[in-house]
Amino acid sequence: MDRRQKVELFEVIRRGYAAGETIQGLSKKHGVHRRMVRQAVGTLFLLNEKRWYEKRPDWSGHGADRADAGL
């Protein structure tokens, strides 16, 4: 299976999982191992997840200004 076919298969698996199909059902339907279905579904969660560095904590009022000033 070349890269393009795998990408397209992952897209189909993601759509099926989002529609409510089970991992076992998708693996039987597409003739792949359940591990590959889990891998495709795992990338679905990573695509929707916010990155930790996008949410920076607000340190104002916690002494950050004094620490920057060198005490």
N, CA, C and O atoms as CSV, one atom per row, in Angstrom:
chain,resi,resn,atom,element,x,y,z
A,1,MET,N,N,0.855,-1.173,0.000
A,1,MET,CA,C,0.000,0.000,0.000
A,1,MET,C,C,0.901,1.237,0.000
A,1,MET,O,O,1.703,1.436,0.912
A,2,ASP,N,N,0.755,2.056,-1.031
A,2,ASP,CA,C,1.573,3.266,-1.077
A,2,ASP,C,C,0.965,4.356,-0.192
A,2,ASP,O,O,-0.129,4.206,0.351
A,3,ARG,N,N,1.692,5.430,-0.070
A,3,ARG,CA,C,1.315,6.484,0.872
A,3,ARG,C,C,-0.050,7.102,0.536
A,3,ARG,O,O,-0.856,7.357,1.431
A,4,ARG,N,N,-0.294,7.335,-0.725
A,4,ARG,CA,C,-1.552,7.971,-1.124
A,4,ARG,C,C,-2.752,7.097,-0.779
A,4,ARG,O,O,-3.765,7.597,-0.291
A,5,GLN,N,N,-2.641,5.802,-1.029
A,5,GLN,CA,C,-3.729,4.886,-0.704
A,5,GLN,C,C,-3.963,4.842,0.806
A,5,GLN,O,O,-5.103,4.778,1.264
A,6,LYS,N,N,-2.870,4.876,1.572
A,6,LYS,CA,C,-3.002,4.829,3.023
A,6,LYS,C,C,-3.682,6.089,3.560
A,6,LYS,O,O,-4.516,6.014,4.461
A,7,VAL,N,N,-3.323,7.237,3.006
A,7,VAL,CA,C,-3.932,8.498,3.431
A,7,VAL,C,C,-5.433,8.479,3.141
A,7,VAL,O,O,-6.241,8.881,3.980
A,8,GLU,N,N,-5.797,8.010,1.950
A,8,GLU,CA,C,-7.211,7.952,1.589
A,8,GLU,C,C,-7.965,6.952,2.473
A,8,GLU,O,O,-9.099,7.208,2.877
A,9,LEU,N,N,-7.324,5.804,2.775
A,9,LEU,CA,C,-7.947,4.824,3.659
A,9,LEU,C,C,-8.152,5.400,5.057
A,9,LEU,O,O,-9.196,5.181,5.672
A,10,PHE,N,N,-7.162,6.134,5.560
A,10,PHE,CA,C,-7.293,6.757,6.880
A,10,PHE,C,C,-8.449,7.745,6.897
A,10,PHE,O,O,-9.172,7.825,7.890
A,11,GLU,N,N,-8.638,8.496,5.824
A,11,GLU,CA,C,-9.752,9.446,5.759
A,11,GLU,C,C,-11.098,8.722,5.812
A,11,GLU,O,O,-12.021,9.159,6.499
A,12,VAL,N,N,-11.198,7.618,5.084
A,12,VAL,CA,C,-12.439,6.841,5.077
A,12,VAL,C,C,-12.694,6.250,6.457
A,12,VAL,O,O,-13.827,6.247,6.939
A,13,ILE,N,N,-11.642,5.753,7.089
A,13,ILE,CA,C,-11.787,5.171,8.432
A,13,ILE,C,C,-12.206,6.238,9.434
A,13,ILE,O,O,-13.064,5.988,10.281
A,14,ARG,N,N,-11.612,7.423,9.349
A,14,ARG,CA,C,-11.979,8.511,10.264
A,14,ARG,C,C,-13.441,8.891,10.111
A,14,ARG,O,O,-14.147,9.093,11.099
A,15,ARG,N,N,-13.895,8.989,8.856
A,15,ARG,CA,C,-15.304,9.329,8.620
A,15,ARG,C,C,-16.226,8.246,9.174
A,15,ARG,O,O,-17.270,8.550,9.751
A,16,GLY,N,N,-15.840,6.991,9.000
A,16,GLY,CA,C,-16.649,5.894,9.518
A,16,GLY,C,C,-16.710,5.896,11.023
A,16,GLY,O,O,-17.770,5.661,11.603
A,17,TYR,N,N,-15.589,6.158,11.667
A,17,TYR,CA,C,-15.560,6.190,13.130
A,17,TYR,C,C,-16.377,7.367,13.659
A,17,TYR,O,O,-17.070,7.246,14.669
A,18,ALA,N,N,-16.292,8.494,12.978
A,18,ALA,CA,C,-17.075,9.662,13.393
A,18,ALA,C,C,-18.570,9.409,13.217
A,18,ALA,O,O,-19.392,9.992,13.925
A,19,ALA,N,N,-18.917,8.538,12.273
A,19,ALA,CA,C,-20.324,8.210,12.033
A,19,ALA,C,C,-20.850,7.176,13.022
A,19,ALA,O,O,-22.048,6.894,13.044
A,20,GLY,N,N,-19.961,6.607,13.844
A,20,GLY,CA,C,-20.411,5.696,14.885
A,20,GLY,C,C,-20.045,4.239,14.669
A,20,GLY,O,O,-20.465,3.384,15.448
A,21,GLU,N,N,-19.280,3.933,13.639
A,21,GLU,CA,C,-18.868,2.548,13.421
A,21,GLU,C,C,-17.801,2.157,14.438
A,21,GLU,O,O,-17.058,3.008,14.927
A,22,THR,N,N,-17.731,0.863,14.753
A,22,THR,CA,C,-16.772,0.384,15.740
A,22,THR,C,C,-15.421,0.114,15.078
A,22,THR,O,O,-15.318,0.014,13.855
A,23,ILE,N,N,-14.403,0.003,15.905
A,23,ILE,CA,C,-13.060,-0.283,15.412
A,23,ILE,C,C,-13.030,-1.657,14.753
A,23,ILE,O,O,-12.456,-1.825,13.677
A,24,GLN,N,N,-13.646,-2.628,15.398
A,24,GLN,CA,C,-13.657,-3.980,14.841
A,24,GLN,C,C,-14.436,-4.020,13.521
A,24,GLN,O,O,-14.017,-4.680,12.570
A,25,GLY,N,N,-15.545,-3.327,13.470
A,25,GLY,CA,C,-16.339,-3.287,12.250
A,25,GLY,C,C,-15.593,-2.634,11.095
A,25,GLY,O,O,-15.656,-3.100,9.958
A,26,LEU,N,N,-14.886,-1.549,11.398
A,26,LEU,CA,C,-14.110,-0.873,10.362
A,26,LEU,C,C,-12.953,-1.737,9.869
A,26,LEU,O,O,-12.635,-1.738,8.680
A,27,SER,N,N,-12.326,-2.472,10.786
A,27,SER,CA,C,-11.196,-3.316,10.373
A,27,SER,C,C,-11.674,-4.438,9.460
A,27,SER,O,O,-10.999,-4.771,8.486
A,28,LYS,N,N,-12.816,-5.017,9.758
A,28,LYS,CA,C,-13.358,-6.073,8.900
A,28,LYS,C,C,-13.816,-5.511,7.557
A,28,LYS,O,O,-13.611,-6.131,6.513
A,29,LYS,N,N,-14.431,-4.343,7.594
A,29,LYS,CA,C,-14.961,-3.728,6.385
A,29,LYS,C,C,-13.854,-3.391,5.381
A,29,LYS,O,O,-14.017,-3.575,4.175
A,30,HIS,N,N,-12.714,-2.890,5.908
A,30,HIS,CA,C,-11.625,-2.448,5.029
A,30,HIS,C,C,-10.503,-3.474,4.908
A,30,HIS,O,O,-9.559,-3.265,4.145
A,31,GLY,N,N,-10.588,-4.568,5.639
A,31,GLY,CA,C,-9.593,-5.617,5.516
A,31,GLY,C,C,-8.228,-5.257,6.068
A,31,GLY,O,O,-7.203,-5.670,5.526
A,32,VAL,N,N,-8.214,-4.489,7.142
A,32,VAL,CA,C,-6.955,-4.103,7.786
A,32,VAL,C,C,-6.993,-4.535,9.248
A,32,VAL,O,O,-8.046,-4.891,9.777
A,33,HIS,N,N,-5.836,-4.498,9.886
A,33,HIS,CA,C,-5.745,-4.873,11.291
A,33,HIS,C,C,-6.364,-3.778,12.159
A,33,HIS,O,O,-6.357,-2.602,11.795
A,34,ARG,N,N,-6.893,-4.179,13.304
A,34,ARG,CA,C,-7.491,-3.194,14.223
A,34,ARG,C,C,-6.472,-2.154,14.669
A,34,ARG,O,O,-6.831,-1.013,14.959
A,35,ARG,N,N,-5.219,-2.540,14.724
A,35,ARG,CA,C,-4.160,-1.602,15.114
A,35,ARG,C,C,-4.094,-0.432,14.128
A,35,ARG,O,O,-3.899,0.714,14.534
A,36,MET,N,N,-4.256,-0.722,12.832
A,36,MET,CA,C,-4.230,0.341,11.835
A,36,MET,C,C,-5.451,1.242,11.977
A,36,MET,O,O,-5.350,2.452,11.777
A,37,VAL,N,N,-6.597,0.671,12.317
A,37,VAL,CA,C,-7.799,1.483,12.535
A,37,VAL,C,C,-7.585,2.395,13.738
A,37,VAL,O,O,-7.936,3.575,13.698
A,38,ARG,N,N,-7.013,1.853,14.799
A,38,ARG,CA,C,-6.724,2.681,15.980
A,38,ARG,C,C,-5.736,3.790,15.640
A,38,ARG,O,O,-5.851,4.905,16.149
A,39,GLN,N,N,-4.773,3.488,14.787
A,39,GLN,CA,C,-3.813,4.502,14.369
A,39,GLN,C,C,-4.527,5.617,13.605
A,39,GLN,O,O,-4.239,6.793,13.825
A,40,ALA,N,N,-5.435,5.271,12.729
A,40,ALA,CA,C,-6.192,6.268,11.965
A,40,ALA,C,C,-7.080,7.096,12.886
A,40,ALA,O,O,-7.179,8.312,12.728
A,41,VAL,N,N,-7.720,6.446,13.838
A,41,VAL,CA,C,-8.592,7.152,14.773
A,41,VAL,C,C,-7.759,8.031,15.703
A,41,VAL,O,O,-8.192,9.119,16.082
A,42,GLY,N,N,-6.582,7.571,16.067
A,42,GLY,CA,C,-5.693,8.369,16.921
A,42,GLY,C,C,-5.282,9.660,16.259
A,42,GLY,O,O,-5.161,10.685,16.929
A,43,THR,N,N,-5.061,9.635,14.943
A,43,THR,CA,C,-4.709,10.865,14.253
A,43,THR,C,C,-5.891,11.814,14.202
A,43,THR,O,O,-5.706,13.028,14.116
A,44,LEU,N,N,-7.104,11.279,14.254
A,44,LEU,CA,C,-8.292,12.122,14.305
A,44,LEU,C,C,-8.280,12.967,15.568
A,44,LEU,O,O,-8.571,14.162,15.520
A,45,PHE,N,N,-7.944,12.350,16.706
A,45,PHE,CA,C,-7.910,13.089,17.962
A,45,PHE,C,C,-6.785,14.103,17.971
A,45,PHE,O,O,-6.938,15.184,18.540
A,46,LEU,N,N,-5.668,13.783,17.359
A,46,LEU,CA,C,-4.558,14.725,17.312
A,46,LEU,C,C,-4.876,15.933,16.441
A,46,LEU,O,O,-4.415,17.039,16.720
A,47,LEU,N,N,-5.655,15.728,15.398
A,47,LEU,CA,C,-6.013,16.839,14.528
A,47,LEU,C,C,-6.937,17.821,15.228
A,47,LEU,O,O,-6.894,19.017,14.942
A,48,ASN,N,N,-7.769,17.340,16.135
A,48,ASN,CA,C,-8.730,18.197,16.820
A,48,ASN,C,C,-8.198,18.786,18.121
A,48,ASN,O,O,-8.839,19.653,18.714
A,49,GLU,N,N,-7.054,18.333,18.563
A,49,GLU,CA,C,-6.542,18.724,19.869
A,49,GLU,C,C,-5.834,20.076,19.806
A,49,GLU,O,O,-5.097,20.355,18.860
A,50,LYS,N,N,-6.057,20.892,20.796
A,50,LYS,CA,C,-5.344,22.155,20.897
A,50,LYS,C,C,-3.914,21.888,21.342
A,50,LYS,O,O,-3.666,20.981,22.136
A,51,ARG,N,N,-3.014,22.642,20.853
A,51,ARG,CA,C,-1.617,22.484,21.238
A,51,ARG,C,C,-1.383,23.163,22.582
A,51,ARG,O,O,-1.985,24.196,22.876
A,52,TRP,N,N,-0.519,22.585,23.385
A,52,TRP,CA,C,-0.282,23.133,24.721
A,52,TRP,C,C,0.360,24.502,24.638
A,52,TRP,O,O,0.146,25.327,25.526
A,53,TYR,N,N,1.145,24.776,23.596
A,53,TYR,CA,C,1.825,26.050,23.516
A,53,TYR,C,C,0.915,27.163,22.997
A,53,TYR,O,O,1.298,28.332,23.032
A,54,GLU,N,N,-0.273,26.823,22.518
A,54,GLU,CA,C,-1.210,27.852,22.101
A,54,GLU,C,C,-1.917,28.493,23.292
A,54,GLU,O,O,-2.390,29.626,23.206
A,55,LYS,N,N,-1.986,27.762,24.401
A,55,LYS,CA,C,-2.635,28.278,25.603
A,55,LYS,C,C,-1.553,28.597,26.628
A,55,LYS,O,O,-1.100,27.710,27.352
A,56,ARG,N,N,-1.150,29.827,26.690
A,56,ARG,CA,C,-0.114,30.225,27.636
A,56,ARG,C,C,-0.781,30.710,28.918
A,56,ARG,O,O,-1.784,31.421,28.866
A,57,PRO,N,N,-0.242,30.337,30.043
A,57,PRO,CA,C,-0.843,30.782,31.299
A,57,PRO,C,C,-0.643,32.281,31.511
A,57,PRO,O,O,0.343,32.862,31.058
A,58,ASP,N,N,-1.575,32.877,32.190
A,58,ASP,CA,C,-1.496,34.290,32.511
A,58,ASP,C,C,-0.823,34.431,33.871
A,58,ASP,O,O,-1.412,34.110,34.903
A,59,TRP,N,N,0.397,34.908,33.860
A,59,TRP,CA,C,1.155,35.009,35.113
A,59,TRP,C,C,1.086,36.408,35.716
A,59,TRP,O,O,1.778,36.680,36.697
A,60,SER,N,N,0.284,37.289,35.164
A,60,SER,CA,C,0.189,38.628,35.724
A,60,SER,C,C,-0.443,38.561,37.110
A,60,SER,O,O,-1.433,37.858,37.317
A,61,GLY,N,N,0.118,39.276,38.028
A,61,GLY,CA,C,-0.400,39.276,39.387
A,61,GLY,C,C,0.176,38.175,40.249
A,61,GLY,O,O,-0.214,38.041,41.409
A,62,HIS,N,N,1.082,37.392,39.725
A,62,HIS,CA,C,1.670,36.297,40.487
A,62,HIS,C,C,3.155,36.528,40.772
A,62,HIS,O,O,3.886,35.591,41.093
A,63,GLY,N,N,3.583,37.753,40.654
A,63,GLY,CA,C,4.975,38.068,40.940
A,63,GLY,C,C,5.878,37.978,39.735
A,63,GLY,O,O,7.093,38.117,39.874
A,64,ALA,N,N,5.339,37.754,38.578
A,64,ALA,CA,C,6.168,37.658,37.379
A,64,ALA,C,C,6.824,38.982,37.063
A,64,ALA,O,O,7.947,39.013,36.559
A,65,ASP,N,N,6.137,40.084,37.352
A,65,ASP,CA,C,6.715,41.383,37.063
A,65,ASP,C,C,7.910,41.667,37.984
A,65,ASP,O,O,8.881,42.299,37.569
A,66,ARG,N,N,7.833,41.200,39.221
A,66,ARG,CA,C,8.972,41.385,40.128
A,66,ARG,C,C,10.140,40.506,39.739
A,66,ARG,O,O,11.295,40.909,39.873
A,67,ALA,N,N,9.851,39.312,39.261
A,67,ALA,CA,C,10.919,38.407,38.848
A,67,ALA,C,C,11.632,38.938,37.622
A,67,ALA,O,O,12.846,38.782,37.488
A,68,ASP,N,N,10.886,39.564,36.725
A,68,ASP,CA,C,11.495,40.138,35.537
A,68,ASP,C,C,12.331,41.369,35.880
A,68,ASP,O,O,13.316,41.668,35.205
A,69,ALA,N,N,11.933,42.072,36.925
A,69,ALA,CA,C,12.644,43.287,37.311
A,69,ALA,C,C,13.923,42.961,38.075
A,69,ALA,O,O,14.719,43.864,38.335
A,70,GLY,N,N,14.141,41.722,38.434
A,70,GLY,CA,C,15.357,41.338,39.124
A,70,GLY,C,C,15.243,41.513,40.626
A,70,GLY,O,O,16.252,41.656,41.317
A,71,LEU,N,N,14.048,41.503,41.121
A,71,LEU,CA,C,13.741,41.656,42.548
A,71,LEU,C,C,14.297,42.953,42.998
A,71,LEU,O,O,14.165,43.308,44.170
